[in-house]
Amino acid sequence: MSELKEKLISNEANMAQKLPLQVEYDTFADGEKLLVGDLQELGLEEDTNHMKIEFDNDKSAKYCFCRVFLIMLSTVYGLPVFLLTFPCIWYNTKVWAKSRLAAVTDNKLVMKEGYYGCCCCCYNEKTKSVPLDKITDLKLEQGCIQKCYNIQGIAVETASSMEGKPEMGLVGLYKPRAVRSMILKVRDNHGFGTLNGGKNNGTPGANPLLPQSPMAVMETKQLEDLVTQQHQTMIEIKDVLEDMKTALVSMDQKMSGNNPDLQ
């Protein structure tokens, strides 16, 4: 009887195991993604949770070209130099605008850009990242020249930023207000836990970039199906145990009837 009880306990433990919860979500599921090669250029891993920041390259190039022209026009020798080098300047502004890559991850803002120097003879590249928890403000800017081209810029400021010189500048973004709002929300929730492989070790919290719903981790229907499946499993376990109990009682009664000495 003791061996039979041990088997029953073992079977009950095996059958009552909980179903594993495969819960994953992408912080930036609704955002655009960079190609693998672009991620590598930004120094990010292929599986990094991120959202691409998009720029209007055409308007950005025209704005930059006009700005350079006005700056050079304000100097004595600027206009002659501009007239001699404007093809190179125009080409350089287009290269600069097209070279920009930017993305926001769960913990930092990264941007890469390139431009020509020395009369289009030397190409320069730079990549910079700013931790989200170091950002003190994202200043939305639109000067007179930017208004002419209907673009806006975001100045990324940190505690170490110099006066009048932001830590990073994002010029000519698509939907700049929405991008600013999103980055600030991620910054304010910096460290919120994710369940995608434990890449973020912070405290649990809601994802600010996904549409708010009663179930942020998984869809309600999926959770209901899982609970129903577990409930059905427990009912089956209960039925099996009831059948085993009935069989044991019947067996015990038969053994007692066949052996009067046990009564």
C-alpha positions, 0 to 999 in steps of 0.5 A, spaced: 500 500 500 505 504 501 508 503 494 501 505 491 501 511 495 508 513 493 506 512 485 499 516 486 503 522 489 508 522 484 503 521 478 499 527 481 505 531 482 507 530 474 500 531 472 499 538 476 505 541 473 503 548 471 504 550 464 510 554 462 508 562 460 511 564 454 511 571 455 515 576 450 513 583 448 517 588 444 518 595 447 518 598 440 513 593 436 510 599 433 516 603 431 520 602 424 526 598 425 533 598 422 537 593 418 542 589 421 548 592 417 545 599 420 545 596 427 552 594 426 554 601 424 551 604 430 554 599 435 548 595 437 547 588 437 542 585 432 537 583 437 537 590 440 530 592 442 530 599 438 526 604 434 528 607 428 528 615 428 527 617 421 529 624 418 526 628 412 533 628 408 531 632 402 528 638 407 534 637 411 539 638 406 536 644 403 536 647 410 543 646 411 545 649 405 541 655 406 544 656 413 551 655 410 550 660 405 547 665 410 553 664 415 558 665 409 554 671 407 555 675 413 563 675 412 567 679 408 570 673 404 564 668 405 560 670 398 566 669 393 568 662 397 561 660 397 560 662 389 567 658 388 565 652 392 557 651 392 557 645 388 561 641 393 557 644 399 551 642 396 553 635 395 556 635 402 549 637 405 546 631 401 551 626 403 551 629 411 543 628 410 543 621 407 548 619 412 544 620 418 542 614 422 539 614 429 535 609 434 532 609 441 533 603 445 531 601 452 536 605 455 540 610 450 539 614 444 544 613 438 546 617 432 551 616 427 553 621 421 558 623 416 560 629 412 566 631 407 571 636 409 577 639 406 573 641 399 570 634 399 576 630 399 576 627 406 570 624 409 569 624 416 564 620 421 562 620 428 557 616 432 555 618 439 550 615 444 547 619 450 544 614 456 536 616 457 537 617 464 542 622 463 538 626 458 535 632 462 531 635 456 529 635 449 528 642 446 524 642 440 527 648 436 524 651 429 528 657 427 526 662 421 530 658 416 527 652 419 520 655 418 522 656 411 523 649 410 517 646 415 522 642 419 524 642 426 530 640 430 531 636 437 536 639 442 538 633 446 541 636 453 544 633 459 547 636 465 554 636 462 552 640 456 555 646 455 551 653 454 548 653 447 551 647 445 547 641 446 549 634 447 546 631 440 542 635 435 536 631 431 534 636 425 529 635 420 525 629 423 519 626 421 513 627 427 518 631 431 513 632 437 511 625 437 519 622 437 520 627 443 514 625 447 516 617 446 523 618 448 521 622 454 516 617 456 522 611 455 527 616 459 521 617 465 520 609 465 528 608 464 529 601 468 522 598 467 522 591 466 521 587 460 520 580 459 524 578 453 529 574 455 531 579 461 535 584 457 532 589 462 533 588 469 529 594 472 523 594 476 516 592 472 512 597 469 508 599 463 510 600 456 509 607 454 510 606 447 505 601 446 497 602 446 495 601 453 490 595 454 488 591 460 493 586 459 500 589 457 504 583 457 499 578 452 493 579 449 487 578 454 484 572 449 491 568 450 491 569 457 484 566 458 485 560 453 491 559 458 487 559 464 482 555 461 487 550 459 490 549 466 483 549 469 481 543 464 487 540 466 486 540 474 479 537 472 482 531 469 487 530 475 481 530 479 477 525 475 483 521 475 484 521 483 477 520 484 477 513 480 483 511 483 480 512 490 474 508 488 478 503 486 482 503 492 476 503 496 473 497 492 480 493 493 480 494 500 473 492 501 474 485 497 481 484 501 477 485 507 471 480 505 476 475 503 480 475 509 476 475 515 482 476 520 483 483 517 476 485 520 
